[in-house]
C-alpha cells in the first residue's frame, strides 16, 4: 500500500478485522451513523504535502486530513488518487475513507519548525475537509488553530456545511493570518444536485452557509465548477446560479466546464449512461481530445459565464479561485498552457461539432 509511507508503524487492536493492509492502521471502524462507510484510522507521520514543482498551482503546500470522500460526486477529479491505495475509484472512493486521526498534532509540529517559511497552505484541493466524517472526527479545529498560531496563511474550499461549526474559530484566525474561504456550488437545481452529488448538503444549505460566512465578516468566494455540458450550461441555469450566488452575498465567482480525468471519466460516463443516455455520444465527442472539453466549447461557455456574471453584479471572478485552479476557470476552464480567445458566440447559438 502506498499509504504505508505516510503512517507510523505503531498499531493497536482493531474494533474488527481490517479490510486494508495499512501499515500503522490503528483500527477499522463502521458505525450505524455512517451506514455503508468504513473508516480506516491511521497515525500520520506527516501532514503538510508539498505540491510538485511542475504544478501550475501558485501555492506549494496542502493538507488533506481525509482520503476518499463521502460526498460521492460522480465527477470528482480526485477519484484517481484512491487507485494509489489499491482501491477502486468508484464505490471505494465514496465509502472507504482513510482518516489521519493525529493530523492536528502533526501539523502543529511541522509548522513549529525553524525551517517552516509560513507559506500559504490550501485545504480542500483534493478531498473535502468538511465532509460528513468531520462531524465525527473534528480534525479541522486543531489544524486551523495550529496554522493560525504559527502565522501560516491558509485557505479552505468545501461543499460541507459543517464549516459553520468553526466560524468563530475562523473569525479568530482571520485576525491573525490571511485566510481564504470558498464554497463549491455549481448546481442550483436540487434534484440534479442530489443525483450528481448525492452525499453533499443541498444547494439551499450551501447558499445559507455563504450568507452566514458573510454575516460573520468573512470573505466567501464561490467555485462554480463544474458546469455540466447540456445539463447546466444553458442561459436559464446560469442565470439562476449567478442570481442565487449574488443574493447569498458571494464576494466573487469563478466558473468553468467539467473536466474528466481518468478515474472520474469512467465513473461519470457510467452515471451519464444510466441517467442521460442520449448525451453519451455527445460527451464522447466533446471530450475526445482528453480530460478537457474541446477548445471551441470552452470558448463558447466562457462567453456565457462572463455575461451572466456581469448581469448579476460580479465584476470579476473570485481571485481566490483563480489562484487555486489549474488553468483559468473564468475562461470556461481553459487548462494551463492553452490560450483563450475573446471570441464569444451569440447567447442563443449552440456550439457545433460536439
C-alpha positions, 0 to 999 in steps of 0.5 A, spaced: 500 500 500 502 506 498 499 509 504 504 505 508 509 511 507 505 516 510 503 512 517 507 510 523 508 503 524 505 503 531 498 499 531 493 497 536 487 492 536 482 493 531 474 494 533 474 488 527 478 485 522 481 490 517 479 490 510 486 494 508 493 492 509 495 499 512 501 499 515 500 503 522 492 502 521 490 503 528 483 500 527 477 499 522 471 502 524 463 502 521 458 505 525 450 505 524 451 513 523 455 512 517 451 506 514 455 503 508 462 507 510 468 504 513 473 508 516 480 506 516 484 510 522 491 511 521 497 515 525 500 520 520 507 521 520 506 527 516 501 532 514 503 538 510 504 535 502 508 539 498 505 540 491 510 538 485 514 543 482 511 542 475 504 544 478 501 550 475 498 551 482 501 558 485 501 555 492 506 549 494 503 546 500 496 542 502 493 538 507 488 533 506 486 530 513 481 525 509 482 520 503 476 518 499 470 522 500 463 521 502 460 526 498 460 521 492 460 526 486 460 522 480 465 527 477 470 528 482 477 529 479 480 526 485 477 519 484 484 517 481 488 518 487 484 512 491 487 507 485 494 509 489 491 505 495 489 499 491 482 501 491 477 502 486 475 509 484 468 508 484 464 505 490 471 505 494 472 512 493 465 514 496 465 509 502 472 507 504 475 513 507 482 513 510 482 518 516 489 521 519 486 521 526 493 525 529 493 530 523 492 536 528 498 534 532 502 533 526 501 539 523 502 543 529 509 540 529 511 541 522 509 548 522 513 549 529 519 548 525 525 553 524 525 551 517 517 552 516 517 559 511 509 560 513 507 559 506 500 559 504 497 552 505 490 550 501 485 545 504 480 542 500 484 541 493 483 534 493 478 531 498 473 535 502 475 537 509 468 538 511 465 532 509 460 528 513 466 524 517 468 531 520 462 531 524 465 525 527 472 526 527 473 534 528 480 534 525 479 541 522 479 545 529 486 543 531 489 544 524 486 551 523 488 553 530 495 550 529 496 554 522 493 560 525 498 560 531 504 559 527 502 565 522 501 560 516 496 563 511 491 558 509 485 557 505 479 552 505 474 550 499 468 545 501 461 543 499 460 541 507 456 545 511 459 543 517 464 549 516 459 553 520 461 549 526 468 553 526 466 560 524 468 563 530 474 559 530 475 562 523 473 569 525 479 568 530 484 566 525 482 571 520 485 576 525 491 573 525 493 570 518 490 571 511 485 566 510 481 564 504 474 561 504 470 558 498 464 554 497 463 549 491 456 550 488 455 549 481 448 546 481 442 550 483 437 545 481 436 540 487 434 534 484 440 534 479 444 536 485 442 530 489 443 525 483 450 528 481 452 529 488 448 525 492 452 525 499 453 533 499 448 538 503 443 541 498 444 547 494 439 551 499 444 549 505 450 551 501 447 558 499 445 559 507 452 557 509 455 563 504 450 568 507 452 566 514 460 566 512 458 573 510 454 575 516 460 573 520 465 578 516 468 573 512 470 573 505 466 567 501 468 566 494 464 561 490 467 555 485 462 554 480 465 548 477 463 544 474 458 546 469 455 540 466 455 540 458 447 540 456 445 539 463 447 546 466 450 550 461 444 553 458 442 561 459 436 559 464 441 555 469 446 560 469 442 565 470 439 562 476 446 560 479 449 567 478 442 570 481 442 565 487 450 566 488 449 574 488 443 574 493 447 569 498 452 575 498 458 571 494 464 576 494 466 573 487 465 567 482 469 563 478 466 558 473 468 553 468 466 546 464 467 539 467 473 536 466 474 528 466 480 525 468 481 518 468 478 515 474 472 520 474 471 519 466 469 512 467 465 513 473 461 519 470 460 516 463 457 510 467 452 515 471 451 519 464 449 512 461 444 510 466 441 517 467 442 521 460 443 516 455 442 520 449 448 525 451 453 519 451 455 520 444 455 527 445 460 527 451 464 522 447 465 527 442 466 533 446 471 530 450 475 526 445 481 530 445 482 528 453 480 530 460 478 537 457 472 539 453 474 541 446 477 548 445 471 551 441 466 549 447 470 552 452 470 558 448 463 558 447 461 557 455 466 562 457 462 567 453 456 565 457 459 565 464 462 572 463 455 575 461 451 572 466 456 574 471 456 581 469 448 581 469 448 579 476 453 584 479 460 580 479 465 584 476 470 579 476 471 572 478 473 570 485 481 571 485 481 566 490 479 561 485 483 563 480 489 562 484 487 555 486 485 552 479 489 549 474 488 553 468 483 559 468 476 557 470 473 564 468 475 562 461 470 556 461 476 552 464 481 553 459 487 548 462 494 551 463 498 552 457 492 553 452 490 560 450 483 563 450 480 567 445 475 573 446 471 570 441 464 569 444 458 566 440 451 569 440 447 567 447 442 563 443 447 559 438 449 552 440 456 550 439 457 545 433 461 539 432 460 536 439 
